[in-house]
Amino acid sequence: MIKTFQKLKEVNKSYFTPENKRFFNDINYKVLMGGKSKTRFLIQHTYQFSDMFDGIKKAVFVIKPITTDGKILPTIETLKELNQVKQYMKGA
């Protein structure tokens, strides 16, 4: 089971490269645990691609589940504020 961000980076080496971070305009990453499911989630603070072309960057929080072996699954939720992420994680 992946318990730390460092372990997640080891399993998903290409996902967290500086080039990948720059390409996707990611701001930062966190690993949080769901309150009910005890599943770990990658919280990716990033800029939306669709909002970049009108000249206004809009940051969002993207929630992606992590499997017990460390595989990052597709996005299940995109939220605009950190307090929304915290509320989501309580019920996840």
Secondary structure, 3 states (H helix, E strand, C coil): CCCCHHHHHHHCHHHHCHHHHHHCCEEEEEEEECCCCCCEEEEEEEECCCCCCCCCCCEEEEEEEECCCCCECCCCEEECCHHHHHHHHHHC
